[in-house]
Amino acid sequence: MKIEQIYTGCLSQGAYYIESEGEVAIIDPLRDASSYVQKASKEDAKVKYIFETHFHADFVSGHLDLAKETGATIVFGPGADTTYNMHEAHDGEVFQLGKVSIEVLHTPGHTLESSCYLLRDENGKAHALFSGDTLFIGDVGRPDLAQKGLEITTEDLAGMLYDSLRNKIIPLNDDLLIYPAHGAGSACGKNMSKETWDTLGNQKKTNYALAEDLSKTDFITELTTGIQAPPSYFGENVRMNKSGYEPLEEVLKSGTLALEIDAFESIAAHHKALVLDTRHQSKFIKEHIPGSIFIGIDGGFAPWVGALIKDINQPILLVLDEGREEEVVTRLSRVGYDNTLGYLKGGLDAWKSAGKETDHIEQVTPTFLEEHADLSIVDVRKPGEYEAEHLTDAESKPLDFINEQQAQFSDDRKHYVHCAGGYRSVIYISIMKARGVHHLVDVAGGYKDIKATSLERSSFVCPNS
């Protein structure tokens, strides 16, 4: 028996490759499914099953392309409804994979069809639980993503999740390995650990949701308090995972089309395409195409695309580093942004050689803030980061909520923008500039470098402390 966790840091997502006697099961595959086929081929094995723990909201699964390429059976838990062929398993159903078996445990709560998969070894002993978004390391899945049109509340789902944990998971053996679908950084839970696996016994000791003395009422209260609204693309990803999508091969064909400058400009105008620059922020700060926005491929790329580009069908044109065309289009497709129309051939160098206009972002160091009083400072980190520590006079305007903030910059005063390290602040400023707000200045190095100055800092203090 072989188990491999295939973890994708950008999405904080874990897919799983399980093999026994030449038969393979893939759990929660990413959109770019060819990597699983290649892995199986290298091991002289065949993909037999594709298990989905639920209809994912934060990424588009690769189940359809993978099934088409391998002939494998797609398996969902009870209550799943799709427009394509799949096997809707019943609670307790067992699937044989070589000498091992995989049992379906229906665990509604995160969603109604959510299910975990219990792997038993060659001797029938429970070895690992692939827990999807039902149980994370240190947390459990959010219960507010019920599909629209269903007469069910967030509190109803939270109650179901409590019962699922107590009736299906807590009774399992303590040495069971827990392999969740996500780790820290995912929007599918509130306080996930940076660890990507653990034993059930340790989770019983450390995960609040599994505490013996936790009542159902207290669990529901804890789980439903402080949940931020899900990104707008979540619902669209669920729809794509239920109803299907264009093959990745076709998305790559159109998205990696090299465009000369005239064609690039013509498509941008005709299709009202968004120009997305994925180079490093230092390059974007120095020079970029006027009106383009920055979301760098080397940061938390895909989740920020999903959070900030409101229309999943938005036509997109790319400015990128040479050789990264397929990577960028693939990572966009992982969150359902399939309408990429090509990239600028020759990049910004070609643009400048043609005599085209460029723009830049004004930037200062934290020392500048130290040397000048009465500056308007904007902190675009997440609320929790701001609450932990912030510059005393800084105003919190999280990047996550930028689509509601444009009207707040109606004056012509310069605002000095920082995040933690310099990535999110450039995203923020680029979007605001594209919307006509041009008096924002980036603070190089972000809060990481600000902390080395003498600028006064403070934090929120719990009133009960």
Secondary structure, DSSP 8 states (H G I E B T S, - for coil): -EEEEEEETTTTEEEEEEEETTEEEEES-BS-THHHHHHHHHTT-EEEEEE-SS--SSS-BSHHHHHHHH--EEEE-TT---SS--EE--TT-EEEETTEEEEEEE-TTSSTT-EEEEEE-TTS-EEEEEEETTB-SS-B--S----TT----HHHHHHHHHHHIIIIITTS-TT-EEEESB-TT-TTSSS--S-S-EEHHHHHHH-GGG-TT--HHHHHHHHHSS-----THHHHHHHHHHH----HHHHHHHHT-EE-HHHHHHHHHHTT-EEEE-S-HHHHHH-B-TT-EE--TTSSHHHHHHHH---TT--EEEE--TT-HHHHHHHHHTTT---EEEEETTHHHHHHHTT---B---EE-HHHHHH-SS-EEEE-S-HHHHHHSEETT-EE--GGGGGGTGGGG-S-S-EEEE-SSSSHHHHHHHHHHHTT---EEEETTHHHHHTTS---EE----TT-
